[in-house]
Amino acid sequence: MTNKRELNLTLLDWETRYILESISREMDRLKTIAEESEDEDEAADAGNDYLEIAGLKERLENGAKNVFGDQFSD
């Protein structure tokens, strides 16, 4: 059984924005690897990581919208 731990963190709006931008860049990088890699294992790993980080981005965006308002809307 996995022991899940949780980190609670307080961020300012500009810090949140930078983190979201960084996550978006990492998602783009992973998507490119998944689509273009000739190594099937690397492509699969990148695709799986992309999906995981997409969930993180969605949770962070939702939290940011609740706290900071519509400035974090797509």
C-alpha positions, -999 to 999 in steps of 0.1 A, spaced: 0 0 0 13 34 -9 16 61 17 3 92 1 16 124 15 4 159 9 20 193 8 1 225 15 16 256 0 7 293 0 15 311 -32 10 347 -44 -8 353 -77 24 360 -96 41 329 -82 11 308 -92 12 323 -127 49 314 -131 43 278 -119 14 274 -144 35 288 -172 63 264 -163 39 235 -162 25 244 -196 61 245 -211 68 211 -196 35 197 -210 46 210 -244 80 193 -241 64 160 -230 39 161 -258 66 166 -284 86 137 -270 54 115 -270 46 124 -306 81 124 -321 103 99 -302 113 68 -321 118 50 -288 84 35 -279 92 33 -242 103 70 -240 72 80 -260 50 60 -236 66 74 -205 64 110 -218 27 104 -227 19 91 -192 39 120 -176 19 144 -197 -14 131 -184 -2 132 -148 10 168 -151 -22 178 -170 -41 168 -139 -18 188 -117 -22 218 -139 -60 215 -138 -61 213 -100 -37 243 -97 -58 263 -121 -90 255 -103 -75 265 -70 -61 297 -85 -95 306 -99 -111 301 -65 -86 323 -48 -76 349 -74 -106 350 -96 -110 351 -134 -74 363 -141 -66 325 -142 -93 316 -167 -83 301 -200 
